[in-house]
Amino acid sequence: QVQLVESGGGLVQPGGSLRLSCATSGFSFNLYTMRWYRQTPGTARDLVAGIIGITEVTSYADSVKGRFTISRDNAKKTVYLHMNSLKPEDTAVYYCHAYLSNYTNYWGQGTQVTVSS
């Protein structure tokens, strides 16, 4: 059974930091590109960051470059999103996504991140 379980969300002040985790099971984690998306009410999910399974090459949305870092631990089958210098516009539900192909991909349930003073 495939599972992706996000954790680490919460309320943080502007300029603060959070680390999101996505613990997975039920698929060959090291083969999958892992991504973080985020979504606010009434909008589509936006890609925030991604990391390829074998090479661990990373990519980021322009809005988070230099502030967010995606990483993975293949032994623990977990992907992380380190978020620094958080802004109110980073407020969203953050989703973990595992991608192998358009026909083989999985979503987590999401974790809320709120940036507010």
Biopython code that builds the backbone (N, CA, C, O; Angstrom):
import numpy as np
from Bio.PDB.StructureBuilder import StructureBuilder

atoms = [
    (1, "GLN", "N", (0.839, -1.195, 0.000)),
    (1, "GLN", "CA", (0.000, 0.000, 0.000)),
    (1, "GLN", "C", (0.876, 1.248, 0.000)),
    (1, "GLN", "O", (1.756, 1.411, 0.845)),
    (2, "VAL", "N", (0.616, 2.112, -0.956)),
    (2, "VAL", "CA", (1.397, 3.335, -1.077)),
    (2, "VAL", "C", (0.928, 4.360, -0.038)),
    (2, "VAL", "O", (-0.266, 4.608, 0.126)),
    (3, "GLN", "N", (1.903, 4.940, 0.650)),
    (3, "GLN", "CA", (1.586, 6.003, 1.603)),
    (3, "GLN", "C", (2.602, 7.122, 1.475)),
    (3, "GLN", "O", (3.802, 6.878, 1.348)),
    (4, "LEU", "N", (2.107, 8.357, 1.510)),
    (4, "LEU", "CA", (2.931, 9.545, 1.605)),
    (4, "LEU", "C", (2.334, 10.372, 2.726)),
    (4, "LEU", "O", (1.182, 10.799, 2.641)),
    (5, "VAL", "N", (3.100, 10.598, 3.764)),
    (5, "VAL", "CA", (2.593, 11.287, 4.943)),
    (5, "VAL", "C", (3.440, 12.515, 5.222)),
    (5, "VAL", "O", (4.599, 12.415, 5.623)),
    (6, "GLU", "N", (2.831, 13.686, 5.000)),
    (6, "GLU", "CA", (3.526, 14.941, 5.255)),
    (6, "GLU", "C", (3.414, 15.334, 6.722)),
    (6, "GLU", "O", (2.437, 15.008, 7.397)),
    (7, "SER", "N", (4.421, 16.031, 7.195)),
    (7, "SER", "CA", (4.398, 16.578, 8.547)),
    (7, "SER", "C", (5.292, 17.810, 8.591)),
    (7, "SER", "O", (6.067, 18.064, 7.669)),
    (8, "GLY", "N", (5.175, 18.570, 9.675)),
    (8, "GLY", "CA", (6.052, 19.713, 9.877)),
    (8, "GLY", "C", (5.419, 21.057, 9.601)),
    (8, "GLY", "O", (6.044, 22.091, 9.839)),
    (9, "GLY", "N", (4.207, 21.070, 9.110)),
    (9, "GLY", "CA", (3.543, 22.340, 8.869)),
    (9, "GLY", "C", (3.136, 23.008, 10.173)),
    (9, "GLY", "O", (3.234, 22.419, 11.250)),
    (10, "GLY", "N", (2.678, 24.248, 10.053)),
    (10, "GLY", "CA", (2.246, 24.971, 11.234)),
    (10, "GLY", "C", (2.208, 26.454, 10.994)),
    (10, "GLY", "O", (2.247, 26.924, 9.856)),
    (11, "LEU", "N", (2.131, 27.191, 12.095)),
    (11, "LEU", "CA", (2.101, 28.650, 12.056)),
    (11, "LEU", "C", (3.486, 29.195, 12.365)),
    (11, "LEU", "O", (4.109, 28.800, 13.350)),
    (12, "VAL", "N", (3.965, 30.096, 11.529)),
    (12, "VAL", "CA", (5.292, 30.691, 11.723)),
    (12, "VAL", "C", (5.218, 32.169, 11.368)),
    (12, "VAL", "O", (4.426, 32.576, 10.518)),
    (13, "GLN", "N", (6.046, 32.962, 12.023)),
    (13, "GLN", "CA", (6.080, 34.391, 11.739)),
    (13, "GLN", "C", (6.852, 34.669, 10.458)),
    (13, "GLN", "O", (7.716, 33.881, 10.075)),
    (14, "PRO", "N", (6.557, 35.762, 9.803)),
    (14, "PRO", "CA", (7.357, 36.138, 8.618)),
    (14, "PRO", "C", (8.834, 36.197, 8.970)),
    (14, "PRO", "O", (9.224, 36.701, 10.023)),
    (15, "GLY", "N", (9.644, 35.669, 8.063)),
    (15, "GLY", "CA", (11.084, 35.584, 8.296)),
    (15, "GLY", "C", (11.515, 34.311, 8.980)),
    (15, "GLY", "O", (12.710, 34.035, 9.085)),
    (16, "GLY", "N", (10.566, 33.534, 9.444)),
    (16, "GLY", "CA", (10.879, 32.293, 10.136)),
    (16, "GLY", "C", (11.149, 31.137, 9.202)),
    (16, "GLY", "O", (11.184, 31.287, 7.981)),
    (17, "SER", "N", (11.341, 29.963, 9.817)),
    (17, "SER", "CA", (11.692, 28.764, 9.066)),
    (17, "SER", "C", (10.824, 27.583, 9.498)),
    (17, "SER", "O", (10.339, 27.517, 10.628)),
    (18, "LEU", "N", (10.648, 26.670, 8.572)),
    (18, "LEU", "CA", (9.994, 25.401, 8.845)),
    (18, "LEU", "C", (10.669, 24.329, 8.008)),
    (18, "LEU", "O", (11.247, 24.610, 6.958)),
    (19, "ARG", "N", (10.586, 23.095, 8.492)),
    (19, "ARG", "CA", (11.019, 21.959, 7.692)),
    (19, "ARG", "C", (9.859, 20.996, 7.543)),
    (19, "ARG", "O", (9.345, 20.467, 8.529)),
    (20, "LEU", "N", (9.449, 20.772, 6.300)),
    (20, "LEU", "CA", (8.419, 19.783, 6.012)),
    (20, "LEU", "C", (9.081, 18.448, 5.716)),
    (20, "LEU", "O", (10.162, 18.389, 5.129)),
    (21, "SER", "N", (8.416, 17.382, 6.132)),
    (21, "SER", "CA", (8.873, 16.026, 5.839)),
    (21, "SER", "C", (7.750, 15.264, 5.148)),
    (21, "SER", "O", (6.569, 15.510, 5.394)),
    (22, "CYS", "N", (8.135, 14.348, 4.291)),
    (22, "CYS", "CA", (7.180, 13.456, 3.645)),
    (22, "CYS", "C", (7.745, 12.047, 3.734)),
    (22, "CYS", "O", (8.665, 11.684, 3.000)),
    (23, "ALA", "N", (7.193, 11.275, 4.627)),
    (23, "ALA", "CA", (7.616, 9.891, 4.814)),
    (23, "ALA", "C", (6.795, 8.991, 3.907)),
    (23, "ALA", "O", (5.570, 9.098, 3.860)),
    (24, "THR", "N", (7.468, 8.106, 3.190)),
    (24, "THR", "CA", (6.775, 7.304, 2.193)),
    (24, "THR", "C", (6.962, 5.813, 2.436)),
    (24, "THR", "O", (7.859, 5.390, 3.165)),
    (25, "SER", "N", (6.100, 5.038, 1.813)),
    (25, "SER", "CA", (6.219, 3.587, 1.834)),
    (25, "SER", "C", (5.389, 3.019, 0.699)),
    (25, "SER", "O", (4.482, 3.670, 0.180)),
    (26, "GLY", "N", (5.722, 1.779, 0.322)),
    (26, "GLY", "CA", (4.895, 1.074, -0.657)),
    (26, "GLY", "C", (5.308, 1.221, -2.105)),
    (26, "GLY", "O", (4.624, 0.713, -2.994)),
    (27, "PHE", "N", (6.422, 1.910, -2.365)),
    (27, "PHE", "CA", (6.917, 2.001, -3.742)),
    (27, "PHE", "C", (8.434, 2.200, -3.696)),
    (27, "PHE", "O", (9.006, 2.479, -2.642)),
    (28, "SER", "N", (9.069, 2.052, -4.854)),
    (28, "SER", "CA", (10.531, 2.134, -4.942)),
    (28, "SER", "C", (10.955, 3.602, -4.926)),
    (28, "SER", "O", (11.167, 4.222, -5.968)),
    (29, "PHE", "N", (11.068, 4.125, -3.738)),
    (29, "PHE", "CA", (11.280, 5.555, -3.525)),
    (29, "PHE", "C", (12.454, 6.107, -4.333)),
    (29, "PHE", "O", (12.334, 7.185, -4.914)),
    (30, "ASN", "N", (13.562, 5.414, -4.387)),
    (30, "ASN", "CA", (14.765, 5.959, -5.017)),
    (30, "ASN", "C", (14.613, 6.150, -6.517)),
    (30, "ASN", "O", (15.400, 6.869, -7.132)),
    (31, "LEU", "N", (13.610, 5.516, -7.115)),
    (31, "LEU", "CA", (13.400, 5.644, -8.558)),
    (31, "LEU", "C", (12.524, 6.839, -8.925)),
    (31, "LEU", "O", (12.469, 7.245, -10.086)),
    (32, "TYR", "N", (11.845, 7.392, -7.935)),
    (32, "TYR", "CA", (10.847, 8.419, -8.190)),
    (32, "TYR", "C", (11.414, 9.819, -8.046)),
    (32, "TYR", "O", (12.233, 10.090, -7.168)),
    (33, "THR", "N", (10.962, 10.704, -8.930)),
    (33, "THR", "CA", (11.160, 12.131, -8.708)),
    (33, "THR", "C", (10.171, 12.571, -7.628)),
    (33, "THR", "O", (8.972, 12.310, -7.719)),
    (34, "MET", "N", (10.691, 13.230, -6.626)),
    (34, "MET", "CA", (9.840, 13.715, -5.535)),
    (34, "MET", "C", (9.668, 15.224, -5.669)),
    (34, "MET", "O", (10.622, 15.953, -5.941)),
    (35, "ARG", "N", (8.454, 15.668, -5.476)),
    (35, "ARG", "CA", (8.134, 17.082, -5.642)),
    (35, "ARG", "C", (7.302, 17.586, -4.487)),
    (35, "ARG", "O", (6.572, 16.832, -3.843)),
    (36, "TRP", "N", (7.424, 18.865, -4.242)),
    (36, "TRP", "CA", (6.523, 19.562, -3.342)),
    (36, "TRP", "C", (5.706, 20.556, -4.160)),
    (36, "TRP", "O", (6.242, 21.320, -4.962)),
    (37, "TYR", "N", (4.404, 20.522, -3.936)),
    (37, "TYR", "CA", (3.472, 21.485, -4.519)),
    (37, "TYR", "C", (2.826, 22.260, -3.368)),
    (37, "TYR", "O", (2.892, 21.853, -2.208)),
    (38, "ARG", "N", (2.210, 23.372, -3.713)),
    (38, "ARG", "CA", (1.406, 24.084, -2.727)),
    (38, "ARG", "C", (0.147, 24.627, -3.389)),
    (38, "ARG", "O", (0.098, 24.857, -4.597)),
    (39, "GLN", "N", (-0.860, 24.823, -2.558)),
    (39, "GLN", "CA", (-2.154, 25.233, -3.075)),
    (39, "GLN", "C", (-2.848, 26.133, -2.068)),
    (39, "GLN", "O", (-2.863, 25.852, -0.869)),
    (40, "THR", "N", (-3.421, 27.219, -2.570)),
    (40, "THR", "CA", (-4.269, 28.095, -1.768)),
    (40, "THR", "C", (-5.705, 27.945, -2.263)),
    (40, "THR", "O", (-5.927, 27.519, -3.396)),
    (41, "PRO", "N", (-6.668, 28.288, -1.432)),
    (41, "PRO", "CA", (-8.078, 28.086, -1.815)),
    (41, "PRO", "C", (-8.423, 28.746, -3.141)),
    (41, "PRO", "O", (-8.097, 29.909, -3.378)),
    (42, "GLY", "N", (-9.090, 27.979, -4.003)),
    (42, "GLY", "CA", (-9.542, 28.518, -5.275)),
    (42, "GLY", "C", (-8.487, 28.586, -6.359)),
    (42, "GLY", "O", (-8.733, 29.130, -7.436)),
    (43, "THR", "N", (-7.308, 28.037, -6.084)),
    (43, "THR", "CA", (-6.251, 28.061, -7.102)),
    (43, "THR", "C", (-5.763, 26.652, -7.390)),
    (43, "THR", "O", (-6.049, 25.715, -6.646)),
    (44, "ALA", "N", (-5.028, 26.520, -8.472)),
    (44, "ALA", "CA", (-4.437, 25.225, -8.816)),
    (44, "ALA", "C", (-3.195, 24.975, -7.959)),
    (44, "ALA", "O", (-2.623, 25.900, -7.382)),
    (45, "ARG", "N", (-2.803, 23.733, -7.891)),
    (45, "ARG", "CA", (-1.564, 23.394, -7.177)),
    (45, "ARG", "C", (-0.380, 23.866, -8.001)),
    (45, "ARG", "O", (-0.316, 23.628, -9.207)),
    (46, "ASP", "N", (0.545, 24.528, -7.349)),
    (46, "ASP", "CA", (1.740, 25.032, -8.001)),
    (46, "ASP", "C", (2.946, 24.213, -7.575)),
    (46, "ASP", "O", (3.092, 23.865, -6.403)),
    (47, "LEU", "N", (3.802, 23.910, -8.529)),
    (47, "LEU", "CA", (5.034, 23.191, -8.230)),
    (47, "LEU", "C", (6.001, 24.122, -7.501)),
    (47, "LEU", "O", (6.267, 25.235, -7.955)),
    (48, "VAL", "N", (6.512, 23.664, -6.389)),
    (48, "VAL", "CA", (7.442, 24.457, -5.582)),
    (48, "VAL", "C", (8.874, 23.999, -5.802)),
    (48, "VAL", "O", (9.764, 24.816, -6.039)),
    (49, "ALA", "N", (9.096, 22.699, -5.724)),
    (49, "ALA", "CA", (10.457, 22.169, -5.843)),
    (49, "ALA", "C", (10.389, 20.701, -6.213)),
    (49, "ALA", "O", (9.399, 20.023, -5.940)),
    (50, "GLY", "N", (11.466, 20.211, -6.847)),
    (50, "GLY", "CA", (11.541, 18.811, -7.205)),
    (50, "GLY", "C", (12.953, 18.295, -7.064)),
    (50, "GLY", "O", (13.916, 19.058, -7.129)),
    (51, "ILE", "N", (13.073, 16.975, -6.868)),
    (51, "ILE", "CA", (14.387, 16.345, -6.766)),
    (51, "ILE", "C", (14.312, 14.979, -7.426)),
    (51, "ILE", "O", (13.456, 14.160, -7.092)),
    (52, "ILE", "N", (15.215, 14.744, -8.365)),
    (52, "ILE", "CA", (15.243, 13.489, -9.114)),
    (52, "ILE", "C", (15.778, 12.374, -8.218)),
    (52, "ILE", "O", (16.587, 12.616, -7.322)),
    (53, "GLY", "N", (15.316, 11.155, -8.472)),
    (53, "GLY", "CA", (15.638, 10.060, -7.580)),
    (53, "GLY", "C", (17.089, 9.647, -7.562)),
    (53, "GLY", "O", (17.700, 9.570, -6.496)),
    (54, "ILE", "N", (17.652, 9.378, -8.735)),
    (54, "ILE", "CA", (19.007, 8.818, -8.787)),
    (54, "ILE", "C", (20.066, 9.918, -8.685)),
    (54, "ILE", "O", (21.008, 9.808, -7.900)),
    (55, "THR", "N", (19.912, 10.949, -9.459)),
    (55, "THR", "CA", (20.934, 11.992, -9.527)),
    (55, "THR", "C", (20.793, 13.041, -8.430)),
    (55, "THR", "O", (21.750, 13.751, -8.120)),
    (56, "GLU", "N", (19.618, 13.138, -7.851)),
    (56, "GLU", "CA", (19.284, 14.145, -6.839)),
    (56, "GLU", "C", (19.465, 15.561, -7.361)),
    (56, "GLU", "O", (19.758, 16.479, -6.594)),
    (57, "VAL", "N", (19.293, 15.738, -8.660)),
    (57, "VAL", "CA", (19.262, 17.076, -9.234)),
    (57, "VAL", "C", (17.976, 17.761, -8.774)),
    (57, "VAL", "O", (16.903, 17.159, -8.774)),
    (58, "THR", "N", (18.103, 19.021, -8.385)),
    (58, "THR", "CA", (16.963, 19.747, -7.839)),
    (58, "THR", "C", (16.524, 20.874, -8.769)),
    (58, "THR", "O", (17.292, 21.344, -9.607)),
    (59, "SER", "N", (15.295, 21.289, -8.604)),
    (59, "SER", "CA", (14.761, 22.427, -9.328)),
    (59, "SER", "C", (13.761, 23.142, -8.424)),
    (59, "SER", "O", (13.164, 22.542, -7.530)),
    (60, "TYR", "N", (13.593, 24.452, -8.682)),
    (60, "TYR", "CA", (12.755, 25.275, -7.810)),
    (60, "TYR", "C", (11.931, 26.271, -8.619)),
    (60, "TYR", "O", (12.344, 26.724, -9.687)),
    (61, "ALA", "N", (10.777, 26.594, -8.093)),
    (61, "ALA", "CA", (10.015, 27.713, -8.629)),
    (61, "ALA", "C", (10.771, 29.006, -8.338)),
    (61, "ALA", "O", (11.451, 29.120, -7.318)),
    (62, "ASP", "N", (10.650, 29.968, -9.231)),
    (62, "ASP", "CA", (11.370, 31.236, -9.053)),
    (62, "ASP", "C", (11.013, 31.904, -7.726)),
    (62, "ASP", "O", (11.848, 32.567, -7.112)),
    (63, "SER", "N", (9.792, 31.728, -7.300)),
    (63, "SER", "CA", (9.312, 32.417, -6.095)),
    (63, "SER", "C", (9.979, 31.911, -4.811)),
    (63, "SER", "O", (9.920, 32.581, -3.780)),
    (64, "VAL", "N", (10.610, 30.737, -4.869)),
    (64, "VAL", "CA", (11.215, 30.180, -3.652)),
    (64, "VAL", "C", (12.718, 29.984, -3.768)),
    (64, "VAL", "O", (13.362, 29.593, -2.795)),
    (65, "LYS", "N", (13.286, 30.245, -4.931)),
    (65, "LYS", "CA", (14.732, 30.064, -5.119)),
    (65, "LYS", "C", (15.512, 30.884, -4.104)),
    (65, "LYS", "O", (15.226, 32.058, -3.867)),
    (66, "GLY", "N", (16.500, 30.233, -3.516)),
    (66, "GLY", "CA", (17.331, 30.904, -2.527)),
    (66, "GLY", "C", (16.755, 30.880, -1.123)),
    (66, "GLY", "O", (17.446, 31.230, -0.166)),
    (67, "ARG", "N", (15.501, 30.472, -0.984)),
    (67, "ARG", "CA", (14.867, 30.422, 0.351)),
    (67, "ARG", "C", (14.519, 28.990, 0.754)),
    (67, "ARG", "O", (14.617, 28.631, 1.927)),
    (68, "PHE", "N", (14.114, 28.174, -0.218)),
    (68, "PHE", "CA", (13.693, 26.803, 0.060)),
    (68, "PHE", "C", (14.756, 25.830, -0.466)),
    (68, "PHE", "O", (15.426, 26.099, -1.463)),
    (69, "THR", "N", (14.890, 24.710, 0.220)),
    (69, "THR", "CA", (15.796, 23.648, -0.215)),
    (69, "THR", "C", (15.083, 22.308, -0.099)),
    (69, "THR", "O", (14.560, 21.956, 0.958)),
    (70, "ILE", "N", (15.071, 21.569, -1.203)),
    (70, "ILE", "CA", (14.498, 20.227, -1.184)),
    (70, "ILE", "C", (15.639, 19.220, -1.050)),
    (70, "ILE", "O", (16.701, 19.389, -1.649)),
    (71, "SER", "N", (15.409, 18.183, -0.267)),
    (71, "SER", "CA", (16.411, 17.136, -0.110)),
    (71, "SER", "C", (15.687, 15.810, 0.098)),
    (71, "SER", "O", (14.484, 15.779, 0.356)),
    (72, "ARG", "N", (16.435, 14.724, -0.018)),
    (72, "ARG", "CA", (15.830, 13.409, 0.165)),
    (72, "ARG", "C", (16.803, 12.489, 0.869)),
    (72, "ARG", "O", (18.020, 12.645, 0.769)),
    (73, "ASP", "N", (16.249, 11.538, 1.575)),
    (73, "ASP", "CA", (17.027, 10.477, 2.217)),
    (73, "ASP", "C", (16.464, 9.175, 1.677)),
    (73, "ASP", "O", (15.412, 8.718, 2.123)),
    (74, "ASN", "N", (17.153, 8.581, 0.726)),
    (74, "ASN", "CA", (16.629, 7.375, 0.085)),
    (74, "ASN", "C", (16.575, 6.195, 1.057)),
    (74, "ASN", "O", (15.725, 5.316, 0.917)),
    (75, "ALA", "N", (17.466, 6.173, 2.027)),
    (75, "ALA", "CA", (17.446, 5.089, 3.009)),
    (75, "ALA", "C", (16.196, 5.169, 3.889)),
    (75, "ALA", "O", (15.627, 4.145, 4.268)),
    (76, "LYS", "N", (15.779, 6.387, 4.205)),
    (76, "LYS", "CA", (14.592, 6.581, 5.032)),
    (76, "LYS", "C", (13.327, 6.751, 4.199)),
    (76, "LYS", "O", (12.225, 6.830, 4.743)),
    (77, "LYS", "N", (13.488, 6.807, 2.868)),
    (77, "LYS", "CA", (12.344, 6.982, 1.961)),
    (77, "LYS", "C", (11.561, 8.242, 2.329)),
    (77, "LYS", "O", (10.331, 8.240, 2.392)),
    (78, "THR", "N", (12.296, 9.294, 2.564)),
    (78, "THR", "CA", (11.696, 10.544, 3.022)),
    (78, "THR", "C", (12.246, 11.709, 2.209)),
    (78, "THR", "O", (13.430, 11.747, 1.875)),
    (79, "VAL", "N", (11.379, 12.645, 1.902)),
    (79, "VAL", "CA", (11.784, 13.874, 1.228)),
    (79, "VAL", "C", (11.459, 15.048, 2.154)),
    (79, "VAL", "O", (10.475, 15.030, 2.893)),
    (80, "TYR", "N", (12.312, 16.061, 2.088)),
    (80, "TYR", "CA", (12.187, 17.208, 2.976)),
    (80, "TYR", "C", (12.076, 18.499, 2.166)),
    (80, "TYR", "O", (12.532, 18.576, 1.025)),
    (81, "LEU", "N", (11.474, 19.490, 2.771)),
    (81, "LEU", "CA", (11.479, 20.837, 2.213)),
    (81, "LEU", "C", (11.845, 21.786, 3.347)),
    (81, "LEU", "O", (11.065, 22.017, 4.271)),
    (82, "HIS", "N", (13.049, 22.323, 3.248)),
    (82, "HIS", "CA", (13.527, 23.287, 4.226)),
    (82, "HIS", "C", (13.122, 24.674, 3.723)),
    (82, "HIS", "O", (13.500, 25.083, 2.625)),
    (83, "MET", "N", (12.362, 25.376, 4.529)),
    (83, "MET", "CA", (11.830, 26.671, 4.112)),
    (83, "MET", "C", (12.357, 27.759, 5.051)),
    (83, "MET", "O", (12.095, 27.744, 6.254)),
    (84, "ASN", "N", (13.100, 28.693, 4.478)),
    (84, "ASN", "CA", (13.653, 29.806, 5.242)),
    (84, "ASN", "C", (13.073, 31.127, 4.739)),
    (84, "ASN", "O", (12.482, 31.191, 3.660)),
    (85, "SER", "N", (13.250, 32.161, 5.529)),
    (85, "SER", "CA", (12.793, 33.508, 5.154)),
    (85, "SER", "C", (11.355, 33.481, 4.649)),
    (85, "SER", "O", (11.035, 34.038, 3.600)),
    (86, "LEU", "N", (10.514, 32.831, 5.408)),
    (86, "LEU", "CA", (9.130, 32.650, 4.974)),
    (86, "LEU", "C", (8.384, 33.973, 4.895)),
    (86, "LEU", "O", (8.601, 34.887, 5.691)),
    (87, "LYS", "N", (7.500, 34.044, 3.910)),
    (87, "LYS", "CA", (6.703, 35.234, 3.651)),
    (87, "LYS", "C", (5.223, 34.883, 3.776)),
    (87, "LYS", "O", (4.852, 33.718, 3.634)),
    (88, "PRO", "N", (4.384, 35.865, 4.038)),
    (88, "PRO", "CA", (2.941, 35.578, 4.102)),
    (88, "PRO", "C", (2.418, 34.909, 2.833)),
    (88, "PRO", "O", (1.492, 34.101, 2.898)),
    (89, "GLU", "N", (2.995, 35.233, 1.696)),
    (89, "GLU", "CA", (2.530, 34.625, 0.442)),
    (89, "GLU", "C", (2.946, 33.167, 0.294)),
    (89, "GLU", "O", (2.542, 32.508, -0.664)),
    (90, "ASP", "N", (3.739, 32.658, 1.217)),
    (90, "ASP", "CA", (4.061, 31.227, 1.230)),
    (90, "ASP", "C", (2.965, 30.415, 1.921)),
    (90, "ASP", "O", (3.000, 29.185, 1.907)),
    (91, "THR", "N", (2.008, 31.092, 2.515)),
    (91, "THR", "CA", (0.899, 30.405, 3.174)),
    (91, "THR", "C", (0.123, 29.563, 2.168)),
    (91, "THR", "O", (-0.334, 30.066, 1.141)),
    (92, "ALA", "N", (-0.018, 28.281, 2.473)),
    (92, "ALA", "CA", (-0.680, 27.348, 1.558)),
    (92, "ALA", "C", (-0.733, 25.974, 2.218)),
    (92, "ALA", "O", (-0.132, 25.745, 3.268)),
    (93, "VAL", "N", (-1.460, 25.074, 1.582)),
    (93, "VAL", "CA", (-1.341, 23.653, 1.912)),
    (93, "VAL", "C", (-0.241, 23.095, 1.019)),
    (93, "VAL", "O", (-0.271, 23.266, -0.200)),
    (94, "TYR", "N", (0.719, 22.433, 1.631)),
    (94, "TYR", "CA", (1.860, 21.868, 0.906)),
    (94, "TYR", "C", (1.654, 20.365, 0.741)),
    (94, "TYR", "O", (1.361, 19.644, 1.695)),
    (95, "TYR", "N", (1.821, 19.919, -0.507)),
    (95, "TYR", "CA", (1.600, 18.516, -0.843)),
    (95, "TYR", "C", (2.896, 17.880, -1.348)),
    (95, "TYR", "O", (3.660, 18.486, -2.100)),
    (96, "CYS", "N", (3.109, 16.677, -0.922)),
    (96, "CYS", "CA", (4.203, 15.851, -1.398)),
    (96, "CYS", "C", (3.700, 15.012, -2.585)),
    (96, "CYS", "O", (2.573, 14.519, -2.567)),
    (97, "HIS", "N", (4.538, 14.858, -3.604)),
    (97, "HIS", "CA", (4.148, 14.120, -4.809)),
    (97, "HIS", "C", (5.300, 13.239, -5.245)),
    (97, "HIS", "O", (6.450, 13.677, -5.299)),
    (98, "ALA", "N", (4.982, 11.998, -5.554)),
    (98, "ALA", "CA", (5.960, 11.034, -6.075)),
    (98, "ALA", "C", (5.621, 10.761, -7.526)),
    (98, "ALA", "O", (4.501, 10.359, -7.843)),
    (99, "TYR", "N", (6.593, 10.982, -8.416)),
    (99, "TYR", "CA", (6.335, 10.866, -9.853)),
    (99, "TYR", "C", (7.293, 9.885, -10.499)),
    (99, "TYR", "O", (8.513, 10.008, -10.387)),
    (100, "LEU", "N", (6.702, 8.895, -11.185)),
    (100, "LEU", "CA", (7.488, 7.998, -12.032)),
    (100, "LEU", "C", (7.082, 8.184, -13.483)),
    (100, "LEU", "O", (7.928, 8.200, -14.377)),
    (101, "SER", "N", (5.786, 8.325, -13.710)),
    (101, "SER", "CA", (5.252, 8.588, -15.036)),
    (101, "SER", "C", (3.874, 9.223, -14.851)),
    (101, "SER", "O", (3.374, 9.338, -13.732)),
    (102, "ASN", "N", (3.270, 9.632, -15.970)),
    (102, "ASN", "CA", (1.923, 10.208, -15.868)),
    (102, "ASN", "C", (0.914, 9.191, -15.353)),
    (102, "ASN", "O", (-0.149, 9.556, -14.851)),
    (103, "TYR", "N", (1.257, 7.907, -15.483)),
    (103, "TYR", "CA", (0.342, 6.853, -15.050)),
    (103, "TYR", "C", (0.707, 6.309, -13.671)),
    (103, "TYR", "O", (-0.074, 5.579, -13.062)),
    (104, "THR", "N", (1.852, 6.653, -13.200)),
    (104, "THR", "CA", (2.328, 6.136, -11.909)),
    (104, "THR", "C", (2.851, 7.305, -11.089)),
    (104, "THR", "O", (4.016, 7.690, -11.187)),
    (105, "ASN", "N", (1.962, 7.853, -10.284)),
    (105, "ASN", "CA", (2.364, 8.936, -9.403)),
    (105, "ASN", "C", (1.390, 8.986, -8.237)),
    (105, "ASN", "O", (0.244, 8.551, -8.346)),
    (106, "TYR", "N", (1.863, 9.524, -7.123)),
    (106, "TYR", "CA", (1.096, 9.471, -5.888)),
    (106, "TYR", "C", (1.166, 10.818, -5.161)),
    (106, "TYR", "O", (2.140, 11.560, -5.282)),
    (107, "TRP", "N", (0.111, 11.107, -4.409)),
    (107, "TRP", "CA", (0.014, 12.344, -3.634)),
    (107, "TRP", "C", (-0.118, 12.051, -2.143)),
    (107, "TRP", "O", (-0.691, 11.039, -1.740)),
    (108, "GLY", "N", (0.419, 12.950, -1.346)),
    (108, "GLY", "CA", (0.154, 12.937, 0.072)),
    (108, "GLY", "C", (-1.115, 13.704, 0.370)),
    (108, "GLY", "O", (-1.782, 14.214, -0.530)),
    (109, "GLN", "N", (-1.438, 13.777, 1.659)),
    (109, "GLN", "CA", (-2.707, 14.407, 2.062)),
    (109, "GLN", "C", (-2.571, 15.908, 2.302)),
    (109, "GLN", "O", (-3.575, 16.609, 2.429)),
    (110, "GLY", "N", (-1.346, 16.400, 2.365)),
    (110, "GLY", "CA", (-1.119, 17.830, 2.526)),
    (110, "GLY", "C", (-0.892, 18.242, 3.967)),
    (110, "GLY", "O", (-1.381, 17.602, 4.899)),
    (111, "THR", "N", (-0.142, 19.321, 4.136)),
    (111, "THR", "CA", (0.084, 19.903, 5.458)),
    (111, "THR", "C", (0.002, 21.417, 5.339)),
    (111, "THR", "O", (0.552, 22.006, 4.408)),
    (112, "GLN", "N", (-0.684, 22.041, 6.279)),
    (112, "GLN", "CA", (-0.924, 23.477, 6.208)),
    (112, "GLN", "C", (0.283, 24.248, 6.733)),
    (112, "GLN", "O", (0.814, 23.946, 7.801)),
    (113, "VAL", "N", (0.701, 25.239, 5.968)),
    (113, "VAL", "CA", (1.724, 26.187, 6.402)),
    (113, "VAL", "C", (1.093, 27.579, 6.400)),
    (113, "VAL", "O", (0.565, 28.032, 5.384)),
    (114, "THR", "N", (1.156, 28.242, 7.539)),
    (114, "THR", "CA", (0.607, 29.583, 7.664)),
    (114, "THR", "C", (1.709, 30.516, 8.139)),
    (114, "THR", "O", (2.320, 30.292, 9.184)),
    (115, "VAL", "N", (1.956, 31.566, 7.363)),
    (115, "VAL", "CA", (2.975, 32.554, 7.709)),
    (115, "VAL", "C", (2.256, 33.853, 8.061)),
    (115, "VAL", "O", (1.682, 34.521, 7.201)),
    (116, "SER", "N", (2.301, 34.182, 9.321)),
    (116, "SER", "CA", (1.548, 35.344, 9.793)),
    (116, "SER", "C", (2.116, 35.834, 11.104)),
    (116, "SER", "O", (2.614, 35.050, 11.912)),
    (117, "SER", "N", (2.040, 37.134, 11.308)),
    (117, "SER", "CA", (2.463, 37.712, 12.587)),
    (117, "SER", "C", (1.271, 37.842, 13.533)),
    (117, "SER", "O", (1.426, 38.309, 14.661)),
]
sb = StructureBuilder()
sb.init_structure("model")
sb.init_model(0)
sb.init_chain("A")
sb.init_seg("    ")
for serial, (resi, resn, name, xyz) in enumerate(atoms, 1):
    if name == "N":
        sb.init_residue(resn, " ", resi, " ")
    sb.init_atom(name, np.array(xyz, "f"), 0.0, 1.0, " ", f" {name:<3s}", serial, name[0])
structure = sb.get_structure()
